Amino acid sequence: MDPQLLSSPWVRVPPVLLTLVVLQLTLVAGMPLFRTTADLLLLAAVAAALVAGPERGAVLGLVFGFAYDLVLQTPFGLSALTSCLVAYAVGRVRVGMLQPVWWVAPAATVVASAAGIGLYAALATVLGEVDLLERRLLVTMAVVGVLNGVWGLVVRPVVRWSLAGDAAATTAVVR
């Protein structure tokens, strides 16, 4: 087998995606904090945007979101749309920075994750889902932001590794 093929994102991203979905549904679902869990698929979309820029981040956000939508009971495509929009925004902010410092990736992870939960709730409400825009939403946003910030210590390097064979992604690498 060609070693170049094994370093391709086309080969590396699918197992990472499958692993994140399984972790989300098993390990993370069993570790709630204030009745809230981390959102590893949104985290992976943010990490992809930090590593590969806005366009590739948005595409991967869409893919990660669709994978999560397959197991959720909410309108299909809602997670995909949210992850795509959040990843694109994070990628645009990242590209606009002249010289990112060490704390940019963790801070962006926390803020974007919290904002993604708020956007998800707003879009779900527009689509007719009830009870998502409630007083508890701010707590949920904060908890997901913090939990994703912690999980980001593991997920960001894994996403960076999965995209390492992508020549376009190497220009936007954030540790």
N, C-alpha and C positions, 0 to 999 in steps of 0.2 A: 504494500500500500504506500502511496506517495506521502512522504512526511509533510509536504506543503499542504496537502488536503486536510490533514489532521489539525493544522493550525488555522484553518479557515473558520470564520464566524458561522458559516453555514453548517459546520459540523459541531462547533462548540456551544452555540447558543441554545439549540433544542434541549440538550440534557440539562443545562443550567435552568432553563424555563421549567422543565418537568420537575426538577428537584425543588425549585421554589414553590411550585403549586403544591407538591406533596408536603413540604414543610409548613406552608400556610395552612393547609387543611388538617394537619396532624399536630405537630409540635406547637406552632404558634397559636392555634385555636385552643389549645389546652392550657395556655398561659395568659389568661386575661388580667388586665390591670384596670380597675374601676370599670369592669364589664366591657373592656375594649381591648382589642389586640392590634398588633402591628399589621401593616399591609405590605407584605414583601413584594408583591407584584408592582405596586405603585413605587416602592423603593427602587426596584430594579429599573423601572422606566426613568426615574430621576438619575440613577447612576449611569444609565446608558447616555442620557443627555449630557451629563458632565464629562463623560469619556469621549463620546462620538459627535457631539454638537447637536444643534436643534433638529435638523432634518432626520438624521439617523435615530436620534433619541425619540422623535415623534413616531417614527415607524416602529421601533422596538416597543414603545409605550403602547401603541395600538395592538401589537402582537401579544404582549404581556397581558394587556387588559382583556383581549378576547379570550385568552386562555383562562383568566379568572372568571369571566362572564359565563363560561361553560358550566361552572359549578355553583354559581350564585342564583338566587331566586328573584333577582331584580331584573328590570328590562335588559334584554340582551343588547350589548354594545355600550352600555352606560359606563362600565369600568374602562372599556377601550377608549371611548371618547375622552373621559376624564384623564386617563394616563397619557394619552396622546397630547392633549392640550397642556398639561402640566409639564411634560417632558420638553415640549417645544419651547415653552416659556423659560424653563431652566436653561436649556441650551442657548437661547438667545441672550440671556443675561450673562452666561458664562463666556460666550464669544465676545461680548461687549467689554469684558474686563481686560485691561492691559496686561497685568501680571497678577494672577491669582495667588493668594497666600494660603498657608496650610489649613486655615479654618474655614475657607470658602465651601469646600465640599460637605463637611459636617453641617454647617449652618444652612446651606442650600437644601440639604436633605431634610432637616427638621422643618424649615419654613415651607418648602414645597409639599412635603407630606401633609402638613396641617392644612395648607391651602387646597390640596387635592381632595381632602375629605370634605371641606366646605363646598367646593365646586361640585363634588359628587352629590351631596345633599341637595344643593340648589337645582341641579339638573334633574335629579330624581323627583323633586317636587313639581317641576315644570311638566314632567311626564306622568304625573298623577300619583306618584307614591306618597303616602301620608306618613306623618310622624318622623320624618327625617330632619326637618327644620324645627328643632325643639331647643329648650334651654340647655339640655345636655350636650348639644352639638359642640359648644366651645370646649367642654371637657374632653369630648371625643377627639376633637382636632388637636388639642394639646397633648393628649396621651399618645395618639398615633404619631405625632411629630417626634416626641421624645423616644418612643419605642423604635421608630424607624431610624432615628439618629444612632441608637445603640446597635441595632441590627446592621446598620450601614457599615459598621466597622468590618463586618464579614462580607456583606453583599457587594459593596463597591469594588473591592479587589477581585471578587469572582467575576463580576460583570466586565471589569477591565480586562481580565484574562481572557474571557470569552470573545472579546472584540479585538484582542491583540493582533490577530492576523489581518485585520482590516487596515489597509494603508491610509484611508481617509480618517480613521479614528485616531491614529497616532499623533495627529496634529493638535488634537484638543484634549490630550490626556490630563486629567486632574487626579491627584493621588488622594 
